[in-house]
Amino acid sequence: MKPLNSLILATILCFFNITLLFAQPSFEYKPVKDDSLELLSLQKAIRAQFEKDSLSINGENKKYILAIYKDRFREINELFEDKEPIAAAEVNTFLTGIASEVVNKNPDLKKLAPRIIFSRAYWPNAYSTGEGTIVFNIDLFVKLQNESQVAFVLCHELAHLFLDHSNKKISKYISTVYSDDFQQKLKELKKQQYDKKAELDKLEMGIAFKSFRHSRDFESEADSAGLKFLKNTRYDCKEALSCLALLDEIDEEKIDFTMQLPKVFSFSEYPFKKRWLEKEAAFFGVTADNKEKKPIDDSLKTHPDCKVRIKTLTPLFEQLHLQGGQQFVQNQQLFNQLQQQFAFEETNYCFTKKHVSKSLFNAICLLDKHPGNAYLVTLAGKCFNEFYEKQKNHHLNNIVDRPSPFKEKNYNTLLEFISRLSLTDISSLGYNFMKQYSGSFEGNEDFKKVFEQSKKNYEEATKN
């Protein structure tokens, strides 16, 4: 047999590679398994820090500060009760690796001995609790673009801890509330017969505005200090600005649910009904699409507008003579894998915590990226089965959020859609959605179980 000429061989290899590219298996999600011993170790360390901080309090307002420290400790402990923290070596090693790069290159941070953990919370945020724990929500992680942006977020939160912002805020609050002047104003208000509540609200807001104004100052200070910490690492400092620009647009929606819902939930045997998405007149003129917000909402932001933060931070780049760095220091492939894992993890967490409408919302978004994924299809079926069971017992509101002007537009669209479904609609949509995949997942026991339940619901709801 004559050898293949190079052109034919190259063509075959090219075709083979393209075939492999499109034949890649669907992502198989398995929930992260937490290390119970690591969780206990974290909780012990947090309790030890609380006891140490409690003994260090001095002064006439000691009991008030101690009360707030106790509240803070209780709130952190609730994270563990809700199973938010992720305690798995293969996951946390990546995050602690980034933190180690920052801490080791900034000796001033070593004395802090921070505890940095991933949280399953399904909103984009990271925060320092003030006593040494830094929480990084996985929903923020999946929205970032590279490791340098993660590093900047950690530098920002480490700066809050290093500058003791949380404890300074507590001290200022206590010294204000328990000052002679403030207490005198309270006594005078208690004597009033009219407009007492309004005056009390004004007094409370006076403290809040001052407190949160300082918080905005703290954010700018943490940005600047964080950038200086980042400068000493191998990471690309320009990604600090890219990160802030990304955060500024983080709420922008990539999918239009008024188009997506009919696409996902329209079947030959049960077509999508237009009325499920039609806007209805709302009581007192308030609808979920109403963009008008309370005037106070913007005034109480704890994080200032990211555009302002970018403008404030930009001159520091010239002052520090910042050079380019690496977008990835740890492992880009692992970063990508974790992002994919976490997108599924937060969706699963929503369902386990009975935030079923949010779980379905995330599943629909992910199905756009992972069409026909067995886990997502099964989860969507589970959501409809839950809707059916709760609606049958008139408890749907226990697992479905109410539409609100303060929720993102797509999520409101889904909530309004669910609110307009009858029991028959719920069972029919759930059953027909699962039925279209019944031939594809015959060997999937989880899918089979959920499909059988959806069929029972459908038969029960339509038997009359």
Secondary structure, DSSP 8 states (H G I E B T S, - for coil): -----HHHHHHHHHHHHHHHHHT------------HHHHHHHHHHHHHHHHHHHHT--STTHHHHHHHHHHHHHHHHHHHHTT-EE--HHHHHHHHHHHHHHHHT-GGGGGG--EEEEE--SSS-EEE-SSSEEEEEHHHHTT--SHHHHHHHHHHHHHHHHTTHHHHHHHHHHHHHTSHHHHHHHHHHHH-SSSHHHHHHHHHHHHHHHHHHHHHHHHHHHHHHHHHHHHTSSB-THHHHHHHHHHHTTT--SS-HHHHHHHHS-BTTB---GGGT-----GGG--TT-----HHHHHT-SS--HHHHHHHHHHHHHHHT----BS-SS-HHHHHHHHHHHHHHHHHHHHHTT-HHHHHHHHHHHHHHSTT-HHHHHHHHHHHHHHHHHHHTT-GGGTS----TTS-HHHHHHHHHHHT--HHHHHHHHHHHHHTTTTT-TT-HHHHHHHHHHHHHHHHHH--
